[in-house]
Amino acid sequence: MPINDYTDLIVWQKAMDLAVKLGQLTKTLPKDEMFGLALQLRRCSLSVPSNIAEGHGRLTRKDYRHFLGNARGSLSETRTQIHYAVRMGYLDQNVANDVLKEATVVAKLLNALINSLGDKNS
């Protein structure tokens, strides 16, 4: 299937699914975390598909790789926020494990896309 738009990318689709799932999960966090952890988790998780989309719209592979690197960083931040939520007792470990598995899939797809773009200097 040809890639005509960033929405055709499986990695973008999976990253968006993850962001939506986490957005829904943040509604279960304690009220005193609504402007802390919940907001941060929504922002960093949404940053993943957003950076994939922005990179896809850039004119050079180097720029694309840069934004995919940003997406990878935001994904690491997302995973850290999930671990924090578990340690604080805000999120059940089984729920977290499921979400972290999805994050691992996104990470693998993201790394494959980065690698497919070849040399970072081109």
Secondary structure by P-SEA (a helix, b strand, c coil): cccccccccaaaaaaaaaaaaaaaaaaaccccccccaaaaaaaaaaaaaaaaaaaaacccaaaaaaaaaaaaaaaaaaaaaaaaaaaaccccaaaaaaaaaaaaaaaaaaaaaaaaaccccc
